[in-house]
Structures are given as C-alpha cells and as structure tokens.
Amino acid sequence: MRRTNYMMSGGLAFGEKRDLEKLKLKAKQGWHLKNLAFAGYRLEKSTQEDLQYSIDYR
C-alpha cells in the first residue's frame, strides 16, 4: 500500500472551499495533507481523523 498520494487542486483562487472540503473528506479516510505540490496537494497515509483545514494567506 502506498504511504503517499496526490490530489489535484481546483485552484486556490477559484476553488478554495471545494479543495478544503476535499481535504476534509480525505482526512476522514486517513489521508492527511503533507505539503503543497505542483497544481495540487501531497497526502500522507495516517489515522482517520475529522479535521478542518483552512488557508492563511498572510
């Protein structure tokens, strides 16, 4: 089983809310945000959690 996964981004300027909801659903499946990647997000396999992601542009 893979320990990392990649998720495409809808574009933070256009689909921020949708991306954050996708990340929340992935966290419930046990995939947590590791870092930003080119045009998407790199996820890492971990325990299932109910997380709420947010973005701070400052």
All heavy atoms as a GROMACS GRO file, in nm:
protein
  483
    1MET      N    1   0.084  -0.119   0.000
    1MET     CA    2   0.000   0.000   0.000
    1MET      C    3   0.088   0.124   0.000
    1MET      O    4   0.188   0.131   0.069
    1MET     CB    5  -0.091  -0.002   0.122
    1MET     CG    6  -0.179   0.119   0.131
    1MET     SD    7  -0.285   0.110   0.275
    1MET     CE    8  -0.437   0.150   0.198
    2ARG      N    9   0.048   0.222  -0.078
    2ARG     CA   10   0.124   0.347  -0.085
    2ARG      C   11   0.107   0.428   0.043
    2ARG      O   12   0.000   0.430   0.102
    2ARG     CB   13   0.078   0.430  -0.203
    2ARG     CG   14   0.111   0.369  -0.335
    2ARG     CD   15   0.073   0.460  -0.447
    2ARG     NE   16  -0.070   0.494  -0.436
    2ARG     CZ   17  -0.136   0.566  -0.524
    2ARG    NH1   18  -0.074   0.613  -0.627
    2ARG    NH2   19  -0.264   0.592  -0.508
    3ARG      N   20   0.214   0.495   0.081
    3ARG     CA   21   0.210   0.580   0.200
    3ARG      C   22   0.183   0.726   0.164
    3ARG      O   23   0.152   0.806   0.250
    3ARG     CB   24   0.343   0.572   0.277
    3ARG     CG   25   0.377   0.435   0.328
    3ARG     CD   26   0.290   0.387   0.439
    3ARG     NE   27   0.292   0.476   0.553
    3ARG     CZ   28   0.201   0.481   0.647
    3ARG    NH1   29   0.100   0.399   0.643
    3ARG    NH2   30   0.207   0.565   0.745
    4THR      N   31   0.198   0.762   0.034
    4THR     CA   32   0.168   0.898  -0.009
    4THR      C   33   0.074   0.893  -0.128
    4THR      O   34   0.066   0.794  -0.200
    4THR     CB   35   0.296   0.975  -0.049
    4THR    OG1   36   0.361   0.908  -0.155
    4THR    CG2   37   0.391   0.991   0.069
    5ASN      N   38   0.002   1.001  -0.147
    5ASN     CA   39  -0.095   1.011  -0.254
    5ASN      C   40  -0.093   1.155  -0.304
    5ASN      O   41  -0.045   1.245  -0.235
    5ASN     CB   42  -0.234   0.974  -0.201
    5ASN     CG   43  -0.331   0.940  -0.310
    5ASN    OD1   44  -0.298   0.939  -0.426
    5ASN    ND2   45  -0.453   0.911  -0.271
    6TYR      N   46  -0.146   1.180  -0.422
    6TYR     CA   47  -0.150   1.313  -0.481
    6TYR      C   48  -0.295   1.348  -0.511
    6TYR      O   49  -0.371   1.264  -0.559
    6TYR     CB   50  -0.066   1.316  -0.609
    6TYR     CG   51  -0.068   1.448  -0.679
    6TYR    CD1   52   0.012   1.552  -0.636
    6TYR    CD2   53  -0.152   1.470  -0.787
    6TYR    CE1   54   0.010   1.675  -0.699
    6TYR    CE2   55  -0.156   1.593  -0.851
    6TYR     CZ   56  -0.074   1.694  -0.807
    6TYR     OH   57  -0.078   1.816  -0.869
    7MET      N   58  -0.334   1.471  -0.482
    7MET     CA   59  -0.469   1.518  -0.512
    7MET      C   60  -0.457   1.648  -0.591
    7MET      O   61  -0.388   1.741  -0.550
    7MET     CB   62  -0.546   1.544  -0.382
    7MET     CG   63  -0.690   1.585  -0.404
    7MET     SD   64  -0.777   1.615  -0.249
    7MET     CE   65  -0.757   1.792  -0.236
    8MET      N   66  -0.524   1.653  -0.707
    8MET     CA   67  -0.523   1.774  -0.790
    8MET      C   68  -0.598   1.887  -0.718
    8MET      O   69  -0.694   1.863  -0.647
    8MET     CB   70  -0.593   1.748  -0.923
    8MET     CG   71  -0.519   1.655  -1.015
    8MET     SD   72  -0.378   1.730  -1.094
    8MET     CE   73  -0.458   1.853  -1.194
    9SER      N   74  -0.551   2.009  -0.742
    9SER     CA   75  -0.615   2.128  -0.686
    9SER      C   76  -0.708   2.189  -0.790
    9SER      O   77  -0.677   2.189  -0.909
    9SER     CB   78  -0.509   2.230  -0.645
    9SER     OG   79  -0.570   2.351  -0.607
   10GLY      N   80  -0.818   2.243  -0.745
   10GLY     CA   81  -0.908   2.316  -0.833
   10GLY      C   82  -0.863   2.460  -0.853
   10GLY      O   83  -0.926   2.535  -0.926
   11GLY      N   84  -0.756   2.497  -0.788
   11GLY     CA   85  -0.704   2.634  -0.794
   11GLY      C   86  -0.748   2.711  -0.672
   11GLY      O   87  -0.867   2.731  -0.651
   12LEU      N   88  -0.654   2.753  -0.591
   12LEU     CA   89  -0.689   2.822  -0.467
   12LEU      C   90  -0.762   2.953  -0.493
   12LEU      O   91  -0.844   2.996  -0.412
   12LEU     CB   92  -0.563   2.847  -0.383
   12LEU     CG   93  -0.498   2.721  -0.327
   12LEU    CD1   94  -0.371   2.757  -0.251
   12LEU    CD2   95  -0.594   2.648  -0.236
   13ALA      N   96  -0.737   3.015  -0.605
   13ALA     CA   97  -0.805   3.141  -0.635
   13ALA      C   98  -0.951   3.120  -0.675
   13ALA      O   99  -1.034   3.207  -0.658
   13ALA     CB  100  -0.732   3.214  -0.748
   14PHE      N  101  -0.983   3.001  -0.725
   14PHE     CA  102  -1.118   2.975  -0.777
   14PHE      C  103  -1.196   2.871  -0.698
   14PHE      O  104  -1.317   2.878  -0.690
   14PHE     CB  105  -1.110   2.930  -0.923
   14PHE     CG  106  -1.034   3.025  -1.009
   14PHE    CD1  107  -0.908   2.994  -1.055
   14PHE    CD2  108  -1.087   3.148  -1.043
   14PHE    CE1  109  -0.836   3.082  -1.134
   14PHE    CE2  110  -1.017   3.238  -1.121
   14PHE     CZ  111  -0.890   3.204  -1.167
   15GLY      N  112  -1.128   2.771  -0.643
   15GLY     CA  113  -1.197   2.661  -0.578
   15GLY      C  114  -1.148   2.631  -0.438
   15GLY      O  115  -1.139   2.515  -0.399
   16GLU      N  116  -1.117   2.735  -0.362
   16GLU     CA  117  -1.061   2.716  -0.228
   16GLU      C  118  -1.154   2.634  -0.140
   16GLU      O  119  -1.110   2.536  -0.078
   16GLU     CB  120  -1.036   2.853  -0.164
   16GLU     CG  121  -0.991   2.846  -0.021
   16GLU     CD  122  -0.976   2.984   0.041
   16GLU    OE1  123  -0.957   3.084  -0.031
   16GLU    OE2  124  -0.984   2.991   0.164
   17LYS      N  125  -1.282   2.670  -0.132
   17LYS     CA  126  -1.376   2.598  -0.045
   17LYS      C  127  -1.389   2.452  -0.085
   17LYS      O  128  -1.392   2.363  -0.001
   17LYS     CB  129  -1.514   2.664  -0.047
   17LYS     CG  130  -1.524   2.788   0.034
   17LYS     CD  131  -1.666   2.838   0.036
   17LYS     CE  132  -1.700   2.877   0.177
   17LYS     NZ  133  -1.838   2.912   0.194
   18ARG      N  134  -1.396   2.428  -0.214
   18ARG     CA  135  -1.409   2.291  -0.265
   18ARG      C  136  -1.285   2.208  -0.229
   18ARG      O  137  -1.296   2.094  -0.186
   18ARG     CB  138  -1.431   2.293  -0.416
   18ARG     CG  139  -1.460   2.158  -0.475
   18ARG     CD  140  -1.496   2.165  -0.623
   18ARG     NE  141  -1.402   2.246  -0.700
   18ARG     CZ  142  -1.436   2.351  -0.771
   18ARG    NH1  143  -1.561   2.390  -0.779
   18ARG    NH2  144  -1.345   2.419  -0.838
   19ASP      N  145  -1.166   2.266  -0.246
   19ASP     CA  146  -1.042   2.196  -0.211
   19ASP      C  147  -1.037   2.164  -0.062
   19ASP      O  148  -0.997   2.055  -0.022
   19ASP     CB  149  -0.920   2.280  -0.249
   19ASP     CG  150  -0.885   2.270  -0.396
   19ASP    OD1  151  -0.958   2.201  -0.471
   19ASP    OD2  152  -0.785   2.331  -0.436
   20LEU      N  153  -1.076   2.259   0.022
   20LEU     CA  154  -1.073   2.236   0.166
   20LEU      C  155  -1.172   2.127   0.207
   20LEU      O  156  -1.143   2.047   0.297
   20LEU     CB  157  -1.100   2.367   0.241
   20LEU     CG  158  -0.996   2.477   0.221
   20LEU    CD1  159  -1.037   2.603   0.294
   20LEU    CD2  160  -0.858   2.432   0.265
   21GLU      N  161  -1.286   2.121   0.142
   21GLU     CA  162  -1.383   2.014   0.170
   21GLU      C  163  -1.329   1.878   0.126
   21GLU      O  164  -1.346   1.778   0.196
   21GLU     CB  165  -1.516   2.042   0.100
   21GLU     CG  166  -1.600   2.145   0.171
   21GLU     CD  167  -1.639   2.105   0.313
   21GLU    OE1  168  -1.675   1.988   0.336
   21GLU    OE2  169  -1.631   2.192   0.401
   22LYS      N  170  -1.260   1.875   0.012
   22LYS     CA  171  -1.198   1.750  -0.035
   22LYS      C  172  -1.093   1.702   0.064
   22LYS      O  173  -1.084   1.584   0.093
   22LYS     CB  174  -1.134   1.770  -0.172
   22LYS     CG  175  -1.226   1.765  -0.287
   22LYS     CD  176  -1.139   1.764  -0.413
   22LYS     CE  177  -1.210   1.805  -0.536
   22LYS     NZ  178  -1.120   1.811  -0.653
   23LEU      N  179  -1.011   1.797   0.114
   23LEU     CA  180  -0.908   1.761   0.211
   23LEU      C  181  -0.970   1.708   0.340
   23LEU      O  182  -0.918   1.615   0.401
   23LEU     CB  183  -0.818   1.882   0.240
   23LEU     CG  184  -0.722   1.921   0.128
   23LEU    CD1  185  -0.658   2.056   0.159
   23LEU    CD2  186  -0.617   1.814   0.108
   24LYS      N  187  -1.083   1.765   0.380
   24LYS     CA  188  -1.154   1.717   0.500
   24LYS      C  189  -1.202   1.574   0.479
   24LYS      O  190  -1.186   1.489   0.567
   24LYS     CB  191  -1.272   1.810   0.531
   24LYS     CG  192  -1.348   1.771   0.653
   24LYS     CD  193  -1.461   1.868   0.680
   24LYS     CE  194  -1.536   1.825   0.805
   24LYS     NZ  195  -1.636   1.921   0.845
   25LEU      N  196  -1.259   1.545   0.362
   25LEU     CA  197  -1.305   1.410   0.332
   25LEU      C  198  -1.190   1.311   0.327
   25LEU      O  199  -1.201   1.198   0.375
   25LEU     CB  200  -1.382   1.407   0.200
   25LEU     CG  201  -1.518   1.475   0.200
   25LEU    CD1  202  -1.575   1.478   0.058
   25LEU    CD2  203  -1.614   1.405   0.294
   26LYS      N  204  -1.078   1.353   0.270
   26LYS     CA  205  -0.960   1.266   0.264
   26LYS      C  206  -0.908   1.236   0.404
   26LYS      O  207  -0.864   1.124   0.433
   26LYS     CB  208  -0.850   1.330   0.180
   26LYS     CG  209  -0.880   1.334   0.033
   26LYS     CD  210  -0.875   1.196  -0.027
   26LYS     CE  211  -0.886   1.201  -0.176
   26LYS     NZ  212  -0.884   1.068  -0.235
   27ALA      N  213  -0.911   1.335   0.496
   27ALA     CA  214  -0.866   1.312   0.633
   27ALA      C  215  -0.954   1.209   0.703
   27ALA      O  216  -0.904   1.127   0.781
   27ALA     CB  217  -0.865   1.443   0.711
   28LYS      N  218  -1.082   1.208   0.673
   28LYS     CA  219  -1.172   1.107   0.731
   28LYS      C  220  -1.138   0.968   0.679
   28LYS      O  221  -1.167   0.869   0.744
   28LYS     CB  222  -1.317   1.141   0.699
   28LYS     CG  223  -1.371   1.255   0.781
   28LYS     CD  224  -1.517   1.279   0.751
   28LYS     CE  225  -1.571   1.392   0.835
   28LYS     NZ  226  -1.714   1.416   0.811
   29GLN      N  227  -1.076   0.961   0.560
   29GLN     CA  228  -1.034   0.834   0.502
   29GLN      C  229  -0.893   0.796   0.544
   29GLN      O  230  -0.844   0.690   0.509
   29GLN     CB  231  -1.040   0.841   0.349
   29GLN     CG  232  -1.178   0.864   0.295
   29GLN     CD  233  -1.178   0.894   0.147
   29GLN    OE1  234  -1.074   0.895   0.081
   29GLN    NE2  235  -1.295   0.921   0.093
   30GLY      N  236  -0.825   0.884   0.619
   30GLY     CA  237  -0.691   0.856   0.668
   30GLY      C  238  -0.580   0.918   0.585
   30GLY      O  239  -0.463   0.883   0.603
   31TRP      N  240  -0.610   1.010   0.496
   31TRP     CA  241  -0.509   1.078   0.415
   31TRP      C  242  -0.498   1.223   0.463
   31TRP      O  243  -0.592   1.299   0.454
   31TRP     CB  244  -0.547   1.076   0.267
   31TRP     CG  245  -0.540   0.941   0.207
   31TRP    CD1  246  -0.644   0.856   0.186
   31TRP    CD2  247  -0.423   0.873   0.164
   31TRP    NE1  248  -0.599   0.740   0.131
   31TRP    CE2  249  -0.463   0.747   0.115
   31TRP    CE3  250  -0.287   0.906   0.160
   31TRP    CZ2  251  -0.372   0.654   0.065
   31TRP    CZ3  252  -0.198   0.813   0.110
   31TRP    CH2  253  -0.240   0.690   0.062
   32HIS      N  254  -0.379   1.260   0.514
   32HIS     CA  255  -0.358   1.395   0.569
   32HIS      C  256  -0.263   1.475   0.481
   32HIS      O  257  -0.169   1.421   0.423
   32HIS     CB  258  -0.300   1.385   0.711
   32HIS     CG  259  -0.392   1.314   0.805
   32HIS    ND1  260  -0.500   1.376   0.862
   32HIS    CD2  261  -0.394   1.187   0.849
   32HIS    CE1  262  -0.564   1.289   0.939
   32HIS    NE2  263  -0.501   1.174   0.932
   33LEU      N  264  -0.289   1.605   0.473
   33LEU     CA  265  -0.207   1.695   0.394
   33LEU      C  266  -0.064   1.696   0.446
   33LEU      O  267  -0.039   1.719   0.564
   33LEU     CB  268  -0.265   1.837   0.400
   33LEU     CG  269  -0.190   1.945   0.326
   33LEU    CD1  270  -0.191   1.917   0.176
   33LEU    CD2  271  -0.252   2.080   0.355
   34LYS      N  272   0.029   1.667   0.356
   34LYS     CA  273   0.171   1.669   0.392
   34LYS      C  274   0.233   1.801   0.346
   34LYS      O  275   0.301   1.868   0.422
   34LYS     CB  276   0.244   1.551   0.330
   34LYS     CG  277   0.389   1.543   0.365
   34LYS     CD  278   0.452   1.419   0.309
   34LYS     CE  279   0.599   1.413   0.349
   34LYS     NZ  280   0.662   1.294   0.298
   35ASN      N  281   0.210   1.838   0.220
   35ASN     CA  282   0.259   1.966   0.168
   35ASN      C  283   0.192   1.998   0.036
   35ASN      O  284   0.121   1.916  -0.021
   35ASN     CB  285   0.412   1.966   0.154
   35ASN     CG  286   0.461   1.857   0.061
   35ASN    OD1  287   0.385   1.788  -0.004
   35ASN    ND2  288   0.592   1.841   0.056
   36LEU      N  289   0.213   2.120  -0.010
   36LEU     CA  290   0.162   2.161  -0.140
   36LEU      C  291   0.258   2.109  -0.247
   36LEU      O  292   0.378   2.108  -0.228
   36LEU     CB  293   0.153   2.313  -0.149
   36LEU     CG  294   0.056   2.380  -0.054
   36LEU    CD1  295   0.066   2.532  -0.068
   36LEU    CD2  296  -0.086   2.336  -0.082
   37ALA      N  297   0.201   2.066  -0.358
   37ALA     CA  298   0.280   2.018  -0.470
   37ALA      C  299   0.238   2.097  -0.594
   37ALA      O  300   0.144   2.176  -0.589
   37ALA     CB  301   0.258   1.869  -0.491
   38PHE      N  302   0.304   2.075  -0.704
   38PHE     CA  303   0.270   2.145  -0.827
   38PHE      C  304   0.126   2.116  -0.865
   38PHE      O  305   0.089   2.001  -0.888
   38PHE     CB  306   0.366   2.103  -0.939
   38PHE     CG  307   0.332   2.168  -1.071
   38PHE    CD1  308   0.358   2.302  -1.090
   38PHE    CD2  309   0.273   2.097  -1.172
   38PHE    CE1  310   0.327   2.364  -1.211
   38PHE    CE2  311   0.242   2.156  -1.293
   38PHE     CZ  312   0.269   2.290  -1.312
   39ALA      N  313   0.041   2.217  -0.867
   39ALA     CA  314  -0.100   2.208  -0.907
   39ALA      C  315  -0.180   2.111  -0.821
   39ALA      O  316  -0.276   2.050  -0.868
   39ALA     CB  317  -0.113   2.173  -1.054
   40GLY      N  318  -0.139   2.094  -0.695
   40GLY     CA  319  -0.215   2.003  -0.610
   40GLY      C  320  -0.157   1.990  -0.471
   40GLY      O  321  -0.083   2.076  -0.423
   41TYR      N  322  -0.191   1.877  -0.408
   41TYR     CA  323  -0.152   1.851  -0.269
   41TYR      C  324  -0.093   1.712  -0.258
   41TYR      O  325  -0.140   1.618  -0.322
   41TYR     CB  326  -0.275   1.858  -0.177
   41TYR     CG  327  -0.355   1.984  -0.194
   41TYR    CD1  328  -0.469   1.984  -0.273
   41TYR    CD2  329  -0.317   2.101  -0.133
   41TYR    CE1  330  -0.545   2.099  -0.290
   41TYR    CE2  331  -0.391   2.218  -0.149
   41TYR     CZ  332  -0.505   2.216  -0.227
   41TYR     OH  333  -0.578   2.330  -0.245
   42ARG      N  334   0.008   1.698  -0.175
   42ARG     CA  335   0.065   1.567  -0.146
   42ARG      C  336   0.008   1.523  -0.011
   42ARG      O  337   0.013   1.598   0.087
   42ARG     CB  338   0.217   1.574  -0.141
   42ARG     CG  339   0.278   1.438  -0.118
   42ARG     CD  340   0.420   1.426  -0.172
   42ARG     NE  341   0.414   1.414  -0.319
   42ARG     CZ  342   0.462   1.504  -0.403
   42ARG    NH1  343   0.520   1.612  -0.359
   42ARG    NH2  344   0.454   1.488  -0.532
   43LEU      N  345  -0.050   1.403  -0.009
   43LEU     CA  346  -0.114   1.350   0.110
   43LEU      C  347  -0.035   1.231   0.163
   43LEU      O  348   0.030   1.161   0.086
   43LEU     CB  349  -0.257   1.305   0.077
   43LEU     CG  350  -0.346   1.409   0.009
   43LEU    CD1  351  -0.476   1.344  -0.035
   43LEU    CD2  352  -0.373   1.525   0.100
   44GLU      N  353  -0.044   1.209   0.293
   44GLU     CA  354   0.028   1.100   0.358
   44GLU      C  355  -0.072   1.014   0.435
   44GLU      O  356  -0.161   1.067   0.502
   44GLU     CB  357   0.133   1.159   0.452
   44GLU     CG  358   0.224   1.058   0.514
   44GLU     CD  359   0.336   1.127   0.589
   44GLU    OE1  360   0.307   1.215   0.672
   44GLU    OE2  361   0.451   1.092   0.565
   45LYS      N  362  -0.056   0.882   0.428
   45LYS     CA  363  -0.146   0.790   0.496
   45LYS      C  364  -0.120   0.795   0.647
   45LYS      O  365  -0.006   0.794   0.692
   45LYS     CB  366  -0.124   0.647   0.444
   45LYS     CG  367  -0.224   0.549   0.493
   45LYS     CD  368  -0.360   0.578   0.436
   45LYS     CE  369  -0.458   0.468   0.473
   45LYS     NZ  370  -0.595   0.505   0.446
   46SER      N  371  -0.228   0.805   0.724
   46SER     CA  372  -0.220   0.815   0.869
   46SER      C  373  -0.350   0.762   0.928
   46SER      O  374  -0.424   0.692   0.860
   46SER     CB  375  -0.195   0.960   0.909
   46SER     OG  376  -0.171   0.971   1.047
   47THR      N  377  -0.380   0.800   1.049
   47THR     CA  378  -0.504   0.756   1.113
   47THR      C  379  -0.620   0.841   1.063
   47THR      O  380  -0.603   0.955   1.022
   47THR     CB  381  -0.495   0.769   1.266
   47THR    OG1  382  -0.466   0.905   1.299
   47THR    CG2  383  -0.387   0.680   1.322
   48GLN      N  384  -0.738   0.786   1.069
   48GLN     CA  385  -0.857   0.859   1.027
   48GLN      C  386  -0.894   0.962   1.133
   48GLN      O  387  -0.899   0.931   1.251
   48GLN     CB  388  -0.973   0.763   1.007
   48GLN     CG  389  -0.949   0.663   0.898
   48GLN     CD  390  -1.062   0.562   0.886
   48GLN    OE1  391  -1.150   0.558   0.970
   48GLN    NE2  392  -1.056   0.481   0.783
   49GLU      N  393  -0.914   1.086   1.090
   49GLU     CA  394  -0.949   1.194   1.182
   49GLU      C  395  -1.050   1.286   1.115
   49GLU      O  396  -1.058   1.294   0.994
   49GLU     CB  397  -0.826   1.276   1.218
   49GLU     CG  398  -0.722   1.201   1.299
   49GLU     CD  399  -0.608   1.292   1.337
   49GLU    OE1  400  -0.634   1.395   1.401
   49GLU    OE2  401  -0.494   1.261   1.301
   50ASP      N  402  -1.125   1.358   1.198
   50ASP     CA  403  -1.219   1.458   1.149
   50ASP      C  404  -1.149   1.594   1.163
   50ASP      O  405  -1.150   1.655   1.269
   50ASP     CB  406  -1.349   1.454   1.230
   50ASP     CG  407  -1.455   1.546   1.172
   50ASP    OD1  408  -1.442   1.586   1.055
   50ASP    OD2  409  -1.552   1.576   1.243
   51LEU      N  410  -1.085   1.640   1.054
   51LEU     CA  411  -1.007   1.764   1.057
   51LEU      C  412  -1.076   1.873   0.975
   51LEU      O  413  -1.147   1.844   0.880
   51LEU     CB  414  -0.868   1.741   0.998
   51LEU     CG  415  -0.778   1.642   1.070
   51LEU    CD1  416  -0.648   1.626   0.993
   51LEU    CD2  417  -0.750   1.690   1.210
   52GLN      N  418  -1.050   1.995   1.012
   52GLN     CA  419  -1.099   2.112   0.937
   52GLN      C  420  -0.976   2.188   0.890
   52GLN      O  421  -0.899   2.239   0.972
   52GLN     CB  422  -1.186   2.201   1.028
   52GLN     CG  423  -1.245   2.318   0.958
   52GLN     CD  424  -1.352   2.278   0.857
   52GLN    OE1  425  -1.431   2.191   0.883
   52GLN    NE2  426  -1.350   2.340   0.743
   53TYR      N  427  -0.956   2.198   0.760
   53TYR     CA  428  -0.843   2.270   0.704
   53TYR      C  429  -0.884   2.414   0.674
   53TYR      O  430  -0.999   2.442   0.643
   53TYR     CB  431  -0.794   2.205   0.575
   53TYR     CG  432  -0.721   2.074   0.596
   53TYR    CD1  433  -0.786   1.952   0.586
   53TYR    CD2  434  -0.586   2.073   0.629
   53TYR    CE1  435  -0.720   1.832   0.605
   53TYR    CE2  436  -0.518   1.954   0.649
   53TYR     CZ  437  -0.586   1.835   0.638
   53TYR     OH  438  -0.519   1.717   0.657
   54SER      N  439  -0.787   2.505   0.681
   54SER     CA  440  -0.810   2.644   0.643
   54SER      C  441  -0.680   2.700   0.584
   54SER      O  442  -0.572   2.642   0.602
   54SER     CB  443  -0.854   2.728   0.762
   54SER     OG  444  -0.751   2.736   0.858
   55ILE      N  445  -0.691   2.810   0.514
   55ILE     CA  446  -0.575   2.872   0.450
   55ILE      C  447  -0.558   3.013   0.505
   55ILE      O  448  -0.653   3.089   0.514
   55ILE     CB  449  -0.596   2.879   0.297
   55ILE    CG1  450  -0.605   2.738   0.240
   55ILE    CG2  451  -0.482   2.955   0.230
   55ILE    CD1  452  -0.637   2.734   0.093
   56ASP      N  453  -0.433   3.045   0.540
   56ASP     CA  454  -0.398   3.179   0.586
   56ASP      C  455  -0.302   3.236   0.482
   56ASP      O  456  -0.191   3.186   0.466
   56ASP     CB  457  -0.332   3.172   0.723
   56ASP     CG  458  -0.300   3.309   0.779
   56ASP    OD1  459  -0.333   3.410   0.713
   56ASP    OD2  460  -0.241   3.314   0.887
   57TYR      N  461  -0.343   3.340   0.412
   57TYR     CA  462  -0.262   3.396   0.304
   57TYR      C  463  -0.156   3.495   0.353
   57TYR      O  464  -0.077   3.542   0.274
   57TYR     CB  465  -0.352   3.466   0.202
   57TYR     CG  466  -0.435   3.368   0.121
   57TYR    CD1  467  -0.570   3.352   0.147
   57TYR    CD2  468  -0.376   3.293   0.022
   57TYR    CE1  469  -0.646   3.263   0.074
   57TYR    CE2  470  -0.452   3.203  -0.053
   57TYR     CZ  471  -0.586   3.189  -0.026
   57TYR     OH  472  -0.660   3.100  -0.100
   58ARG      N  473  -0.154   3.526   0.481
   58ARG     CA  474  -0.056   3.623   0.531
   58ARG      C  475   0.077   3.564   0.546
   58ARG      O  476   0.129   3.481   0.576
   58ARG     CB  477  -0.101   3.682   0.663
   58ARG     CG  478  -0.216   3.774   0.643
   58ARG     CD  479  -0.250   3.848   0.766
   58ARG     NE  480  -0.336   3.762   0.846
   58ARG     CZ  481  -0.345   3.767   0.978
   58ARG    NH1  482  -0.273   3.851   1.045
   58ARG    NH2  483  -0.425   3.690   1.044
   0.00000   0.00000   0.00000
